[in-house]
Amino acid sequence: PLPKDDEGDTSYLGDFFSFVRSTISEGLRNATSVRGVLLMLKSVVHANPERIQLFTLPLMKLLGTKAKDHLQSAPNTAGYDSSGRHMITILEICQICITFLGDQRKQFLAALQSLVEKSKSGQLCKFILDTTRAWAFNSQDTFPSMKDKAQLLLKMVSFEYRSGERGELLHQNFLELIYEIYTEPTLRRSDLTARLEQAFLLGCRAADPSTRERFIDLLDSSIP
């Protein structure tokens, strides 16, 4: 793992670690060789998530810039797909290190909400949905909080209005997640389910008859 600045590594690997650290820092600050730099950073934090603290500020600045560019671009334009892949890699890094993002965690979660609401990339929205699924069923980690998870899930209500087959599939996957949350014994009568009533009622009027029936049956069974 990449050592911290104050660990004083004196081995023959010291020069290599310094090179990795400076390459990542410079790449994030100047947004140069973005893909390579992000993959390098991902490898570093995968080995030790705490190492993100060396790069949090420039990474969040890059996230803000890339998210803005992505949301202002139209699908099928030059660079749109690569922009989406960069976003996914940044989000993967933040997901691994969310416990160590400190004050920048709020900015990360706000960026997720904005992307869910406005991104036209089905791949990116699906990635965020899958990430949120993992968080929803993980009660061991302190972050994100139940409130943060619920806020992100409620932003996904907007999937209902996405056009095309991909939008319909995204919305259906979202409803499946909501149903799984409400049928998960460990989440029964939890703060998360209490905050997601709006999303649950969305399932009760789903266009798909099978999905709608399952939600209504679950609602009926919960009424004394």
N, C-alpha and C positions, 0 to 999 in steps of 0.2 A: 504493500500500500504506500501511496505517496505520503512522505512525512510532513509534519507541520514545520513552519519556518523555525520554531524554537526548539525542534528536536535535535538540531545540530548533527545531522547525519555526516559521518566522516569516512564512510566506507567508499569503495570504488564506485558504488552506485550513486553517490552523492551528486555527481555532475549530471547523471541521467535524470534524477529526480528534479534537479533544478531546471533542466531543459524542459521537462514535461510541464512543470508548474508555470514557467515563463511563457511557453507556447500556448497553453490554455488561457492564461491571463491576457496575453496580447491578442489572441484570436477572438476572445469574447469582447474585449474593449473595442476592437477595430472592425469586428464582424467580418474577418477575413478567414478563408478556408473553413467556413462554418461547419460543414458536415464532418470534416476530419477532427476539428477541435471538439465538437460535441461528442463524437464517438470516443475520443480520448478521455474526456471528462466523465463520460458514462462508465468507462472501465475503471477509472479511479474511484468513483463513489460506489460502484458495485462492490469493490473490495472493502471499502470503509466509508459508509455514508457521511460520517462526521467531517470528512475532508471537504465537503461542499462549502463549509464556512470560509474557506480561502477564496471562493469564487462567487459567493451569493449575490453581491451587488451587481457586478457586470453581467451575470447570468440573468438576473431579473430585468436589467435594462434591455438586454437582447430579446428577452421574452416579450416585453412591451413593444419593442420595435417590430419584431416579426409578427406579432399578433395584429398590430395595426395594419401592416402591409398586407397580411393575409385577408383580413376582413374587407379591405378596400379593393382587392383584386377579384376579378370574375373568373369562374371556372373556364377551363379550356384556353386560358390565356397563357402566354409564355411565363414559365416559372411558378405557376400556381401549384402544380403537383409537388415540386421540390420544396416550396414554401410549406406545404402541409406536412411533408416528411420531417422538415426541420422542427416544426412545431411539436410533432409527436415525440421526437427525440428529446427536446427540451422538457416536455411534460413527463417523459419517462424518468429523466434525471431528477426532477422535482419530486416525483412520486416516491422514488427510492429514498430521498433525503428529507421528506417533509418534516420529520421530527427535528431536524437541525437547521431549518430555514429561518428560525427566529422571527424577527420583525417583518421579514419579507414573505412570510407564509400567507399573510392577508392579501398581498399583491398577487401571489400565485393563484389563490382560490378565486379572487376577483377576475383574473384573466380566464380561468376555466369557465366561469359563469358567462362572461362576455362571448367566448367562443361557442358555447352551447347555444346561446340565443341567436348569434349572427352568422356563424360559419356556414358556408355552403358546401363544405367538404363532408361527404358522408363517412369517409374513412376516419377523419379526425373526430367527428362526433361519436362514431362507434367506439373509438379508442377511449374517449372520455367516459362514455357510458360503461364500458368494461372496467375502467379504473374505479368508477363510483360503485360498481357492483362489488368489487373486492373490498372497498372501504366499508360498505354497508354491512357486510357480514363479518367484519373484523372488529371485535369489541375489545381487543387487547391493547391496541395502540391509542394513545391519548389524542393524537391528531390524525385526520381532522375530527373536530367535535361533532356530536350528533346534530347540532344546529347547522354546522357547515355542510354536512352531508345532505341534510334535508333541503337546504337552500339550493344546492346544486341540482338535486333531483327535481325540485319544483321548477327550475329553469327549463328542464327537459320537457315540460308540458308543451313547449313551443314546437316540439317534434310533430305534433298533430297536424300542423299547418305546412309541413314540408311537402313539396310537390313531388310527383313521380314515384316509381316503384321503390326506389332507395329510401325515400322519405317515409313511405308506408311501412317498410321493414324496420326502419329506425324507431318509429313510433310503436310498432308491435313489440319490439325488443324491450323498449322502455316499460310498456305495460306488463310484460312478463316479469321484469325485475320488481315492479311494484307488488305484483301478486306474490312473488317469492318472499318478499320482505314481510308481507302480512301473514304468510303461512309459516314463517320461520319461528319455531317455539321460543328461541332465545330472545326474539324481538317482540314477542307478544306484549301488548300494552306498554310498549316502551316509548320514550320521548320521540324516537324517530317515527314510529307509526302515528303518533298523535299529531306530528307536524305534517304528515303526508296525506291527510284526509282529502285534500283537493285532488291529488293525483289518483287516489283510490276511486273517487267518484267519477273520474274520467274513464276509468276502466268499466264502470257500471253503464256507461253509454257508448262503449266501444263499437265501432262499425262491424267488427268481426263477431258473429253470433256466438261462437264458442267461447271467445274471450269474455264477452259481455255476460254470458250465463255463469261462468265461473266466478266472476266478481260479485254478481247478484246473489249467488248461492252462498258465498262467503259472508256477504252482508247479512243475509237472512239468518245464518247460523250464529252470528254474533249478537243478534238481538234477543234479549231474554224472553 
